[in-house]
């Protein structure tokens, strides 16, 4: 998996290498809609996995919201370095960060975790890898396990043209990185093959003047 994402890894390594490691001190992110999702995923959760964890922010918020063991995996070695430094500043929760891709999930036993976070990661994978990821997520989740998924906004045909985005194939785009550009209905069909969708929210980020799409999923029995 890793070689296909070298461009992405280099970009995020560059971003995280400039970061000053500080941790959240409150249980909220500052975005009310996102906070609803965080509270939902943390409720009753002891062991949580964030695949594509970046610098660990979501896991630190989860720990403040009551999770015990917080596992983070990311392809960017600089992201993991920052996450580990930040974890040393946390007074709540235990943290296990590791650098790697989907192959790292093989180290997690079946039905081992209560919940999984996929925040702006599944739509930045090639479709075949996204399929493998969801199979692994289903495998590692306990019965009735929860998944909080956040994906980027849908890019219209007009925007693709206006922003000079490269179309790799069909709805797979290269906007500098990889973007699997599914409509909301397409994501619903994708997730419903293995999970029940409990809620859908749109998160507005005023600093970027755009919406993210958030799905609350529960492992189907």
C-alpha positions, 0 to 999 in steps of 0.5 A: 500500500505504502508506495502508492501514497508516497506523495501523500506521506511526503506532504503530511510529513512536511506539514507535521514536521513544522508542528509544535506539539500541544494537546487539547485541554477541553473535551470539545473540538470547537465545532459543535457538530463534530463534538456530537460525533465524538461524544457518540463514539466515546459513549461506553467505549474503552478501546478505540482505534483511529486509522489515519490518526495524523497527530492524534487530536481525535484520540486526545479528545476521546481520552478526555471524553472517557476512552481508556486505550487509544490506538492510532495508526498513520502512514506519516512518520512525522505525524506519529512522532508528533502524536507520541510527543503530544501523548506524553503531555496527556493526563488521561488515557493510554496511547499506542501510536504506530506508523503504517498502513492497512497492514498494521491492522493485522496486529489487532485481533478479531473483535478487539476494539469497541470503536473506530474513527476514520476521519478524512481518510477513507476517501483519500484512499484508492477504492480497492484499499478502501474496500480492504480497510472497511473489511478490516474495520468490521473484523476488529470491531466488537459486536455492535461496535461503532465507527465514526466516519468523516469524508470531504465534500463532494466536488462537482463537475463544474468545480473539477473543471474550475479548479483544474483537478485531474480525473484519474478514472471515473470519480477518482481524482488527483487534487494534489492527493488522492480523492475518491469523490463519491456522492453522499448516496454513493457513500451510503450504499458503500457503508450499508453493505456491512454497517447500519447508518445511525446518523448522518451530519454535515459539519461546517468548517467556517475557516475553510468555507466548506462542509465535511460529511459525517456518518455514525455507523454500527457493525451489523450483527 
